[in-house]
């Protein structure tokens, strides 16, 4: 089952954890090979938003939405500091899903993730 083909939701993935816009960083953990963590957040005011990872894990993020787990809005590998991910996008009102994975599918590691408005 490939997320490239089938979007943000796969049969072995955990349900999305909630991210709150402008809240503190949420800590995540890629605990097994090929794991993809999912986070959902709601945009209530259209505008510019940044989604960013932190820590020492080489992350790749994919953004799906609005109100769809199959419409890929954008992906990022290394636009953040070092090998971290950073997406800055104009988003419309709706529900979004962010998928986080390790750049190397065989690797694991801890990371932080946050969403900020007015980026």
PyMOL commands that set and color helices and strands:
alter all, ss='L'
color gray80, all
select helices_A, chain A and resi 3-6
alter helices_A, ss='H'
color red, helices_A
select strands_A, chain A and resi 17-18+26-30+36-43+47-54+59-64+72-76+86-91+94-102+109-117
alter strands_A, ss='S'
color yellow, strands_A
deselect
rebuild
show_as cartoon
